[in-house]
Amino acid sequence: MNILDKIVADKRTEVALRKSLIPVKQLEQSILFTRPTNSLASALQVSTSGIIAEHKRRSPSKSVINHNLNVFDVAKGYEDAGVCGMSVLTDGKYFGGSLDDLLTARASSNLPLLRKEFIIDTYQIIEAKAYGADVILLIAAILTREEIKTFSELAKSLNLDVLLEVHNEEELHKSIMPSLDMLGVNNRNLKTFEVSLDISKTLSTLIPADFVKVSESGISAIEAIKTLQPYGYKGFLIGENFMKTDNAGASATQFINALNA
């Protein structure tokens, strides 16, 4: 079993437990369930930087990144920095996140919020909406075409944007459908954890123009963004780069100022 298989197996157990504790009806009564959502795809299309900044405490590949930063301050700092959106890890076991992090980020900013999660059940999409997310992530590597269709169509019916993440050509071909807004190319091989921007370059020509292109993982330098922009990428997901500093917001501000200089 590789790390992705382990995460998914644990996620199935976790979701079954959550479903037994909080019924869908209760989620749909949440105050945030009816709030108008902010489109990340639209924000990226008009942005000069395209930065989606992440809140991530740890990861299986890097262990602890930063346990000292408070989500409220990070979200506020990112918004002040002028990022396009914020990605919030909600997986507890492997990334140290929670749905409460999403609630806190929502309370402190108006940024489009992406629930970064291993979605394997429609329940998690309703949960994302109830906790204030604007965007969900679907990972092609762990889903069938049918699941991608079901999950993305449900998300669209709730006015949530959909970011579909792929790692290779095969995943891209099985995933393309009208209910997606953004196609994210993950530069990290999930089996080996090696990172290469060549993945984004290679897949860029295969992504239809109707989707906003996002590059994820391994983007820590301005050069990486400048390299990928000519390939049509509008969004750049940056996590560890800002989170490993003492002030993620200030770090994002410096980065964006240098990028736009």
C-alpha positions in Angstrom: 0.0 0.0 0.0 1.4 3.4 -0.9 0.7 6.5 1.2 -2.3 7.5 -0.9 -3.9 4.1 -0.5 -3.4 4.4 3.3 -4.9 7.9 3.5 -8.0 6.8 1.5 -8.5 3.7 3.6 -8.4 5.8 6.8 -10.6 8.4 5.2 -13.4 5.9 4.5 -13.4 4.9 8.1 -13.4 8.6 9.2 -16.2 9.6 6.9 -18.4 6.7 8.0 -18.0 7.8 11.6 -18.7 11.5 10.8 -21.9 10.5 8.9 -23.1 8.6 11.9 -22.5 11.6 14.2 -23.8 14.5 12.1 -26.6 13.8 9.6 -26.7 15.6 6.2 -29.9 17.4 7.3 -28.0 19.0 10.2 -25.2 20.1 7.9 -27.7 21.7 5.6 -29.1 23.8 8.5 -25.7 25.4 9.1 -25.7 29.2 8.9 -22.9 29.1 6.3 -24.8 26.7 4.0 -26.8 29.5 2.4 -24.0 32.1 2.1 -23.1 33.2 -1.5 -19.8 31.7 -2.5 -16.8 33.4 -4.0 -15.4 31.9 -7.2 -11.7 31.1 -7.1 -11.7 30.4 -10.9 -13.0 33.9 -11.6 -10.4 35.5 -9.2 -7.6 33.6 -10.9 -8.6 34.7 -14.4 -8.2 38.4 -13.6 -5.2 38.1 -11.3 -1.6 39.1 -12.1 -0.1 36.7 -9.5 -2.5 33.8 -9.3 -1.3 32.7 -5.9 -3.4 30.3 -3.9 -1.8 30.2 -0.5 -2.1 27.2 1.8 -2.5 26.6 5.5 -0.8 23.3 6.2 0.7 22.2 9.6 2.4 19.0 8.4 2.5 16.5 5.6 3.5 12.9 5.1 6.5 13.9 3.0 7.8 16.8 5.2 6.4 15.8 8.7 6.1 19.0 10.8 6.0 22.3 8.7 4.7 24.7 11.4 2.5 24.0 14.4 2.8 27.6 15.8 0.8 29.6 13.3 -2.8 30.5 14.1 -5.2 30.0 11.3 -7.0 33.2 12.0 -3.8 35.3 11.6 -2.7 33.2 8.6 -6.0 33.8 6.7 -6.0 37.5 7.6 -2.3 37.8 6.5 -3.0 36.0 3.2 -5.9 38.3 2.4 -3.9 41.4 3.2 -1.1 40.1 1.0 -3.5 40.0 -2.0 -3.6 36.2 -2.6 -6.4 35.0 -4.9 -7.6 32.3 -2.6 -6.6 30.1 0.4 -6.3 26.4 0.6 -7.1 24.9 4.0 -6.1 21.3 4.8 -8.9 19.6 6.7 -7.3 16.1 7.0 -6.3 15.5 10.7 -4.3 12.3 10.7 -1.8 13.0 8.0 -1.8 16.8 7.8 -2.9 18.1 11.2 -5.8 20.0 9.9 -9.5 20.1 10.7 -12.9 21.5 9.6 -12.5 24.0 12.4 -9.6 25.5 10.5 -12.0 26.1 7.7 -14.5 27.8 10.0 -11.8 30.0 11.5 -10.4 31.0 8.1 -13.9 31.8 6.9 -14.5 34.0 10.0 -11.3 36.0 9.4 -11.3 36.5 5.7 -13.5 36.9 2.5 -11.0 35.0 0.4 -12.3 32.1 -1.8 -11.5 29.1 0.4 -10.6 25.7 -0.9 -11.3 22.7 1.2 -8.1 20.6 0.6 -9.2 17.1 1.4 -9.3 13.5 0.1 -12.9 13.5 -1.1 -14.3 10.0 -1.5 -18.0 10.6 -0.5 -20.7 13.2 -1.4 -21.1 13.8 2.4 -17.7 15.6 2.4 -18.9 18.1 -0.3 -22.0 19.0 1.8 -19.7 19.3 4.8 -17.4 21.7 2.8 -20.3 23.9 2.0 -21.6 23.9 5.6 -18.2 24.9 7.0 -17.8 27.8 4.6 -15.7 26.5 1.7 -16.1 28.0 -1.8 -14.1 25.4 -3.7 -13.6 21.6 -3.4 -10.6 19.6 -4.5 -11.2 16.3 -6.4 -8.1 14.0 -6.8 -8.3 12.0 -10.0 -5.8 9.4 -8.7 -8.3 8.2 -6.1 -11.6 8.5 -8.0 -13.4 6.8 -11.0 -14.7 8.9 -13.8 -18.2 8.2 -12.5 -17.3 9.5 -9.0 -15.7 12.7 -10.5 -18.9 13.3 -12.4 -21.2 12.7 -9.4 -19.1 14.8 -7.0 -18.4 17.7 -9.4 -22.1 18.0 -10.4 -23.1 18.0 -6.7 -20.6 20.7 -6.0 -21.8 22.8 -8.9 -25.4 22.5 -7.6 -24.2 24.0 -4.3 -22.4 26.8 -6.2 -19.0 25.5 -5.2 -16.1 25.7 -7.7 -14.3 22.4 -8.5 -10.6 22.0 -8.8 -9.7 18.6 -10.2 -6.1 17.5 -9.6 -4.2 15.2 -12.0 -0.7 13.8 -12.0 -0.5 12.3 -15.5 -2.0 12.1 -19.0 -4.2 9.1 -18.2 -5.8 10.8 -15.2 -6.4 14.0 -17.3 -8.2 12.1 -20.1 -10.5 10.3 -17.7 -11.4 13.5 -15.8 -12.2 16.2 -18.4 -15.9 17.1 -18.1 -18.0 20.3 -18.1 -18.7 20.3 -14.4 -15.1 21.2 -13.6 -13.8 24.8 -13.3 -10.1 24.3 -12.8 -7.6 21.6 -13.7 -4.7 21.3 -11.3 -1.5 19.6 -12.2 0.3 18.2 -9.2 4.1 18.3 -9.8 4.6 15.8 -7.0 4.6 12.1 -7.8 2.3 10.8 -5.0 4.1 7.4 -5.0 7.7 8.6 -4.8 7.1 12.2 -3.6 9.6 13.5 -6.1 8.7 16.9 -7.6 9.2 18.2 -11.2 7.7 21.2 -13.0 8.0 19.2 -16.2 4.7 17.5 -15.3 2.9 20.9 -15.6 4.7 21.7 -18.8 3.9 18.4 -20.5 0.2 18.4 -19.5 -0.4 22.0 -20.3 -1.0 21.4 -24.0 -3.6 18.7 -23.2 -5.8 20.8 -21.0 -8.7 22.5 -22.9 -8.8 26.3 -22.8 -12.2 26.2 -21.1 -10.6 25.3 -17.8 -8.4 27.5 -15.6 -5.0 25.8 -15.3 -3.4 25.5 -11.8 0.0 24.2 -11.0 0.5 22.6 -7.6 3.5 21.4 -5.5 7.1 22.4 -5.8 6.5 26.1 -6.4 8.7 28.0 -4.0 10.4 30.4 -6.3 9.2 33.3 -8.4 11.2 31.7 -11.3 8.9 28.7 -11.2 5.8 30.9 -11.7 7.5 32.9 -14.5 8.4 29.6 -16.2 4.9 28.2 -16.0 2.9 31.3 -17.0 3.7 31.0 -20.7 2.3 27.5 -20.6 -1.1 29.1 -19.7 -1.1 28.5 -16.0 -3.2 31.1 -14.1 -3.1 29.6 -10.6 -0.2 28.5 -8.4 -0.7 26.7 -5.2 1.9 27.5 -2.6 1.9 25.9 0.9 5.2 25.1 2.6 7.0 28.2 1.3 4.8 30.6 3.4 3.9 28.2 6.2 7.5 27.4 7.2 8.1 31.1 8.1 7.1 32.8 11.4 4.6 35.0 9.5 2.9 33.4 6.5 1.1 36.6 5.6 4.2 38.7 5.5 6.0 36.0 3.5 3.2 35.9 1.0 3.2 39.8 0.7 7.0 39.8 0.0 6.6 37.0 -2.6 3.7 38.7 -4.4 5.4 42.1 -4.4 8.6 40.6 -5.9 6.5 38.6 -8.5 4.7 41.8 -9.6 7.8 44.0 -9.5 
